[in-house]
Amino acid sequence: MRIPKGASLPAPGGRLSHLLLPAGAAPSTWLLLASRGLRGFCDGFIAVLLPAYLLALGFRQLDVGLISSTTLIGSALATIAVGLLGGRYPPRRMLLCAAALMAATGAGFAGLASLWPLLIVAFVGTLNPSSGDVSMFLPLEQARLAESAAPDARTAVFARYSLVGALCAALGALAAALPDWLAAHTGLTRLDALRAMFVVYALTGGVIWLLYRRLPAPSAPSHAASAPLGPSRRIVTRLALLFSVDAFAGGLVVNSLLSLWLMQRFGLSLGAAGGFFFWAGLLSAGSQLAASPLSRKIGLLNTMVFTHIPASLCLIAAAFTPSLPLTLALLLVRSALSQMDVPTRTAYVMAVVTPPERPAAASFTAVPRSLAAALSPTLAGALLALGWTGVPLVVCGLLKIGYDLSLLAACRHIKPDG
């Protein structure tokens, strides 16, 4: 079929945009959702396989926690760089660099087997041992999403962004069973099968790089409008400090360490662990989808706080349960509640700052979170090595409850935009 001269072609991803995006969101937002989904899939199987892979290489439990901490410290410093350089370089170029770094990270973990080289790759790379997105991609994509949506559609866009990541992370957790299947049905050793999953991670980084190339360049006024924190500095600083407490607590039970805890305490296999994290991911995805309508009824702040506290109580209870079924049931209930604050927290930050401050605010709140979360996996790994298996879960739950109550007291009088 010939296209008449001067006629416009449908925008790439037009049908997909219509299905995925709410009214008020730019069509190109689907590219960021696709990127989040691919990264979520990789994060899903990496979080389950990382401890098994490191143990297969001959490392100790403390080394697992150390590498997890190193990845989060590197992510925090990369996020700082994003905040400092975000006004100097086009966001699209920085996203392309992040995707290339993801490909290099996967290749490094697949090709190296010594602790210090792996620590270096973990530090400079994009590996994510947790259930959430803590990489340098986060502030770049968040700022782009905030610009692409009207105020009344912003929470819905962030909810879809988190939903896609959670669903794909759940599918990725199922893929954690592939190495054992490959080792049983092919000539690959279990170690080589585990290593192949990091090759998949590297290839996915290349695919994401191609997606970012299709992002439209922002208009010159939009780029020039980016600014450091100004009138919103006080509230952003307060939020960043509170988010750091939450992040430190969450770092005690990142998915890679929770997987290690389940394997050690109950002898869970990789396939069974992957199945658990699949269902946990589905519940998390459903909770994030429910976050948008719930926040419209009770508010962003109330949604963040009053869904988080019951989730923390379930985590504390799971540390004391003697049976695997009851432990998994409590952890699944936690998954159904604990992630409702993810899209609402992001939307809240974007709504309490002025539009020019959004990239800086996203970076400023993400950096302390990453730094705080980076400290706790090493501590949790040491506690697991000492045999204090339930302590990380209890401390995590108590700290999160304290964070929720402090957040409510500090921000209950602030009215977000939109």
C-alpha positions as CSV (number, residue, x, y, z in Angstrom):
1,M,0.0,0.0,0.0
2,R,1.4,3.4,-1.0
3,I,1.3,6.2,1.5
4,P,0.2,9.5,0.1
5,K,2.8,12.2,0.0
6,G,2.7,14.4,3.1
7,A,0.7,11.9,5.1
8,S,1.9,11.1,8.6
9,L,2.8,7.6,9.7
10,P,1.4,6.2,12.9
11,A,3.6,6.7,15.9
12,P,5.8,3.7,16.8
13,G,4.1,1.7,19.5
14,G,0.7,3.5,18.9
15,R,-1.4,0.5,19.6
16,L,0.7,-0.5,22.6
17,S,0.5,3.0,23.9
18,H,-3.3,3.0,23.7
19,L,-3.4,-0.3,25.7
20,L,-0.8,0.5,28.4
21,L,-1.0,4.2,29.0
22,P,-3.7,6.4,30.7
23,A,-5.1,9.5,29.1
24,G,-2.7,12.4,29.5
25,A,0.5,10.3,28.9
26,A,2.7,10.8,25.9
27,P,2.8,7.9,23.4
28,S,6.5,7.5,23.6
29,T,6.1,6.5,27.3
30,W,5.7,2.9,26.2
31,L,9.4,2.7,25.4
32,L,10.2,3.4,29.1
33,L,7.7,0.8,30.2
34,A,9.3,-1.7,27.8
35,S,12.7,-0.9,29.2
36,R,11.5,-1.3,32.8
37,G,9.9,-4.6,31.9
38,L,13.1,-6.0,30.4
39,R,15.2,-4.8,33.3
40,G,12.6,-6.2,35.8
41,F,12.8,-9.6,34.1
42,C,16.6,-9.6,34.5
43,D,16.4,-8.4,38.1
44,G,13.9,-11.1,38.9
45,F,16.2,-14.0,38.0
46,I,19.4,-12.3,39.1
47,A,18.1,-11.7,42.6
48,V,17.4,-15.5,43.0
49,L,20.4,-16.8,41.2
50,L,23.1,-14.4,42.5
51,P,23.7,-16.2,45.8
52,A,23.6,-19.6,44.2
53,Y,26.1,-18.4,41.5
54,L,28.5,-16.9,44.0
55,L,28.3,-20.0,46.3
56,A,29.0,-22.2,43.2
57,L,32.1,-20.1,42.5
58,G,33.3,-20.9,46.1
59,F,32.4,-17.7,47.9
60,R,31.0,-17.5,51.4
61,Q,27.7,-16.0,52.7
62,L,29.6,-12.9,53.8
63,D,30.9,-12.5,50.3
64,V,27.3,-12.6,49.0
65,G,26.3,-9.8,51.3
66,L,29.5,-7.8,50.4
67,I,28.9,-8.0,46.7
68,S,25.2,-7.1,47.2
69,S,26.3,-4.0,49.2
70,T,28.9,-3.1,46.6
71,T,26.3,-3.1,43.8
72,L,24.1,-0.8,45.8
73,I,27.0,1.6,46.7
74,G,27.9,1.8,43.0
75,S,24.3,2.5,42.1
76,A,24.2,5.3,44.7
77,L,27.3,7.0,43.3
78,A,26.0,6.5,39.8
79,T,22.8,8.2,40.8
80,I,24.8,11.1,42.3
81,A,26.5,11.4,38.9
82,V,23.2,11.5,37.2
83,G,22.1,14.3,39.5
84,L,25.3,16.3,38.9
85,L,25.4,15.8,35.1
86,G,21.7,15.6,34.4
87,G,21.6,19.3,33.5
88,R,24.7,19.1,31.2
89,Y,23.9,16.1,29.0
90,P,20.7,15.1,27.2
91,P,18.8,12.5,29.3
92,R,18.5,10.3,26.2
93,R,22.3,10.1,25.9
94,M,22.6,9.2,29.6
95,L,20.0,6.5,29.2
96,L,22.0,5.0,26.3
97,C,25.2,5.0,28.4
98,A,23.3,3.2,31.2
99,A,22.1,0.5,28.8
100,A,25.6,0.0,27.5
101,L,26.8,-0.3,31.1
102,M,24.2,-2.9,31.8
103,A,25.5,-5.0,28.9
104,A,29.1,-4.7,30.2
105,T,27.9,-5.7,33.7
106,G,26.4,-8.9,32.5
107,A,29.5,-9.8,30.5
108,G,31.8,-9.1,33.5
109,F,29.8,-11.3,35.8
110,A,29.7,-14.1,33.2
111,G,33.4,-13.9,32.5
112,L,35.0,-13.4,35.9
113,A,35.4,-15.7,38.9
114,S,37.5,-13.9,41.5
115,L,36.2,-11.8,44.3
116,W,38.0,-8.5,43.7
117,P,37.3,-8.3,39.9
118,L,33.6,-9.1,40.6
119,L,33.5,-6.4,43.3
120,I,34.8,-3.9,40.8
121,V,32.2,-4.9,38.2
122,A,29.5,-4.9,40.9
123,F,30.6,-1.3,41.9
124,V,30.6,0.3,38.5
125,G,27.8,-1.9,37.0
126,T,24.0,-2.1,37.1
127,L,23.4,-5.4,38.9
128,N,20.4,-5.3,41.2
129,P,20.1,-7.8,44.1
130,S,16.9,-6.3,45.4
131,S,13.2,-6.4,44.5
132,G,13.0,-2.8,43.5
133,D,14.7,-0.6,40.9
134,V,17.8,1.0,42.6
135,S,20.0,1.6,39.5
136,M,21.0,4.8,37.7
137,F,18.1,4.1,35.3
138,L,15.7,5.2,38.0
139,P,16.1,9.0,38.3
140,L,16.5,9.3,34.5
141,E,13.3,7.4,33.7
142,Q,11.3,8.9,36.5
143,A,12.1,12.5,35.4
144,R,11.2,11.5,31.8
145,L,7.9,9.9,32.9
146,A,7.0,13.0,35.0
147,E,7.5,15.2,32.0
148,S,5.4,13.0,29.8
149,A,2.3,12.9,31.9
150,A,-0.3,15.5,33.0
151,P,-0.6,16.0,36.8
152,D,-3.8,13.9,37.1
153,A,-2.3,11.1,35.1
154,R,1.1,11.0,36.9
155,T,0.3,8.5,39.6
156,A,-1.4,6.2,37.1
157,V,1.7,6.4,34.8
158,F,4.1,5.6,37.7
159,A,1.7,2.8,38.8
160,R,2.0,1.2,35.4
161,Y,5.7,1.7,35.4
162,S,6.0,-0.1,38.7
163,L,3.4,-2.7,37.6
164,V,5.3,-3.6,34.5
165,G,8.5,-3.9,36.5
166,A,6.9,-6.1,39.1
167,L,5.2,-8.4,36.6
168,C,8.3,-8.9,34.6
169,A,10.4,-9.5,37.7
170,A,7.9,-12.2,38.7
171,L,8.4,-13.9,35.3
172,G,12.2,-13.5,35.8
173,A,12.0,-15.3,39.1
174,L,10.4,-18.2,37.3
175,A,13.4,-18.2,34.9
176,A,15.7,-18.8,37.9
177,A,14.8,-22.5,37.4
178,L,16.4,-22.6,34.0
179,P,20.0,-23.3,35.1
180,D,19.0,-26.5,36.9
181,W,16.9,-27.6,33.9
182,L,19.7,-26.9,31.5
183,A,22.2,-28.8,33.7
184,A,19.8,-31.8,33.8
185,H,18.9,-31.9,30.1
186,T,22.0,-30.6,28.3
187,G,25.7,-31.1,28.6
188,L,26.2,-27.9,30.5
189,T,27.5,-28.0,34.1
190,R,25.4,-26.2,36.7
191,L,28.0,-23.4,37.0
192,D,28.0,-22.9,33.2
193,A,24.2,-22.8,33.2
194,L,24.2,-20.2,35.9
195,R,26.8,-18.2,34.0
196,A,24.7,-18.3,30.9
197,M,22.0,-16.3,32.7
198,F,24.4,-13.4,33.1
199,V,25.0,-13.5,29.3
200,V,21.2,-13.1,28.9
201,Y,21.5,-10.1,31.2
202,A,24.2,-8.6,29.0
203,L,22.1,-9.2,25.8
204,T,19.1,-7.6,27.4
205,G,21.2,-4.4,28.0
206,G,21.8,-4.3,24.2
207,V,18.0,-4.6,23.5
208,I,17.3,-1.7,26.0
209,W,19.9,0.4,24.2
210,L,18.0,0.0,21.0
211,L,14.7,1.0,22.7
212,Y,16.3,4.1,24.1
213,R,17.5,5.1,20.6
214,R,13.8,5.5,19.6
215,L,13.0,7.9,22.4
216,P,12.2,11.4,20.9
217,A,14.6,14.1,21.9
218,P,13.0,16.6,24.3
219,S,12.4,20.1,23.2
220,A,15.2,22.6,23.9
221,P,13.1,24.7,26.4
222,S,12.3,21.5,28.4
223,H,16.0,20.7,28.7
224,A,16.9,24.2,29.6
225,A,14.3,24.2,32.3
226,S,16.0,21.6,34.4
227,A,17.4,23.1,37.6
228,P,18.9,22.1,40.9
229,L,16.7,22.1,44.0
230,G,15.5,25.5,45.1
231,P,12.2,26.2,46.8
232,S,11.5,22.5,47.4
233,R,14.9,21.8,49.0
234,R,13.5,21.5,52.6
235,I,10.8,19.0,51.9
236,V,13.0,17.0,49.5
237,T,15.7,16.8,52.2
238,R,13.2,15.7,54.8
239,L,11.8,13.0,52.5
240,A,15.3,11.8,51.5
241,L,16.2,11.3,55.1
242,L,13.1,9.3,55.8
243,F,13.4,7.3,52.7
244,S,16.9,6.4,53.8
245,V,15.6,4.7,56.9
246,D,13.2,2.6,54.8
247,A,15.9,1.7,52.3
248,F,18.4,0.6,55.0
249,A,15.7,-1.6,56.5
250,G,14.8,-3.0,53.0
251,G,18.5,-3.8,52.4
252,L,18.5,-6.3,55.2
253,V,16.1,-8.5,53.2
254,V,16.9,-7.8,49.6
255,N,15.7,-10.7,47.4
256,S,19.1,-12.2,47.0
257,L,19.5,-12.5,50.8
258,L,15.9,-13.6,51.3
259,S,16.5,-16.3,48.7
260,L,19.7,-17.3,50.6
261,W,17.8,-17.3,53.9
262,L,15.0,-19.6,52.5
263,M,17.5,-21.9,51.0
264,Q,19.5,-22.2,54.2
265,R,16.7,-22.4,56.7
266,F,14.3,-24.7,54.8
267,G,16.5,-26.2,52.1
268,L,14.5,-24.5,49.3
269,S,15.7,-25.4,45.8
270,L,16.3,-22.8,43.0
271,G,13.2,-23.8,41.3
272,A,11.0,-23.6,44.4
273,A,12.6,-20.2,45.3
274,G,11.9,-19.0,41.8
275,G,8.3,-20.1,42.1
276,F,7.9,-18.3,45.4
277,F,9.3,-15.1,44.1
278,F,7.1,-15.4,41.0
279,W,3.9,-15.4,43.1
280,A,5.4,-12.7,45.4
281,G,6.0,-10.7,42.3
282,L,2.5,-11.1,41.0
283,L,1.1,-10.0,44.3
284,S,3.4,-7.0,44.3
285,A,2.3,-6.2,40.8
286,G,-1.4,-6.4,41.8
287,S,-0.8,-4.2,44.8
288,Q,0.9,-1.5,42.7
289,L,-2.0,-1.6,40.3
290,A,-4.4,-1.0,43.2
291,A,-2.2,1.9,44.5
292,S,-3.5,4.4,42.0
293,P,-7.3,4.1,42.8
294,L,-6.6,3.7,46.5
295,S,-4.5,6.9,46.6
296,R,-7.3,8.8,44.9
297,K,-9.6,7.8,47.8
298,I,-7.3,8.1,50.8
299,G,-4.4,10.2,49.5
300,L,-0.8,9.4,48.5
301,L,0.6,9.6,52.0
302,N,-2.0,7.5,53.7
303,T,-1.6,4.8,51.0
304,M,2.1,4.8,51.6
305,V,1.8,4.4,55.4
306,F,-1.2,2.3,56.1
307,T,-0.4,-0.5,53.6
308,H,3.3,-0.6,54.8
309,I,2.7,-1.2,58.5
310,P,0.8,-4.5,58.1
311,A,3.4,-5.7,55.6
312,S,6.2,-5.1,58.2
313,L,4.2,-7.0,60.9
314,C,4.0,-10.0,58.5
315,L,7.8,-9.9,58.0
316,I,8.5,-9.9,61.7
317,A,6.1,-12.8,62.2
318,A,7.8,-14.8,59.4
319,A,11.1,-14.7,61.4
320,F,9.5,-16.8,64.1
321,T,7.4,-19.3,62.2
322,P,8.6,-22.9,62.4
323,S,7.2,-24.2,59.2
324,L,7.9,-23.4,55.5
325,P,4.2,-23.1,54.4
326,L,3.4,-20.6,57.1
327,T,6.5,-18.6,56.5
328,L,5.8,-18.4,52.8
329,A,2.2,-17.4,53.4
330,L,3.3,-14.5,55.6
331,L,5.9,-13.4,53.1
332,L,3.2,-13.5,50.3
333,V,0.9,-11.4,52.4
334,R,3.7,-8.9,52.8
335,S,4.3,-8.9,49.1
336,A,0.6,-8.1,48.5
337,L,0.9,-4.9,50.7
338,S,4.5,-3.7,50.8
339,Q,4.9,-2.3,47.3
340,M,1.8,-0.1,47.2
341,D,4.1,2.7,48.4
342,V,6.4,2.5,45.3
343,P,4.3,4.3,42.7
344,T,2.7,6.6,45.3
345,R,6.1,7.6,46.8
346,T,7.4,8.5,43.4
347,A,4.3,10.4,42.5
348,Y,4.4,12.2,45.9
349,V,7.9,13.4,45.4
350,M,7.2,14.6,41.8
351,A,4.0,16.4,43.1
352,V,5.6,18.3,46.0
353,V,8.3,19.9,43.9
354,T,8.2,22.4,41.0
355,P,8.5,20.9,37.5
356,P,12.1,22.2,36.9
357,E,13.2,20.6,40.1
358,R,11.9,17.1,39.3
359,P,15.2,15.5,37.8
360,A,17.2,16.9,40.8
361,A,14.5,15.7,43.3
362,A,14.4,12.2,41.8
363,S,18.2,12.0,42.1
364,F,18.3,13.6,45.5
365,T,15.8,11.2,47.0
366,A,17.3,8.2,45.3
367,V,20.9,8.7,46.3
368,P,20.4,8.5,50.1
369,R,18.1,5.5,49.6
370,S,20.8,3.7,47.6
371,L,23.5,4.6,50.1
372,A,21.5,3.5,53.0
373,A,20.4,0.3,51.3
374,A,24.0,-0.5,50.4
375,L,25.1,-0.7,54.0
376,S,22.7,-3.3,55.2
377,P,23.2,-6.4,52.9
378,T,26.7,-6.9,54.3
379,L,25.4,-6.7,57.8
380,A,22.6,-9.2,56.9
381,G,25.1,-11.5,55.3
382,A,27.3,-11.4,58.4
383,L,24.2,-12.2,60.6
384,L,23.3,-15.1,58.4
385,A,26.8,-16.4,58.6
386,L,26.7,-16.2,62.4
387,G,23.5,-18.2,62.4
388,W,21.2,-15.3,63.5
389,T,18.9,-16.0,60.7
390,G,15.7,-14.3,62.0
391,V,17.4,-11.0,63.1
392,P,17.5,-9.3,59.7
393,L,13.7,-9.8,59.2
394,V,12.8,-8.5,62.7
395,V,15.1,-5.4,62.5
396,C,13.8,-4.7,59.0
397,G,10.2,-4.8,60.1
398,L,10.7,-2.6,63.2
399,L,12.7,0.0,61.3
400,K,10.0,0.2,58.5
401,I,7.2,0.7,61.1
402,G,9.3,3.5,62.6
403,Y,9.8,5.1,59.2
404,D,6.0,4.9,58.4
405,L,5.0,6.6,61.6
406,S,7.7,9.3,61.2
407,L,6.7,9.9,57.6
408,L,3.1,10.4,58.6
409,A,4.0,12.8,61.4
410,A,6.4,14.9,59.2
411,C,4.3,15.2,56.0
412,R,0.6,14.9,56.9
413,H,0.1,18.7,56.5
414,I,1.7,18.9,53.0
415,K,-0.6,19.1,50.1
416,P,0.8,17.6,46.9
417,D,0.0,19.0,43.4
418,G,-2.5,17.0,41.4
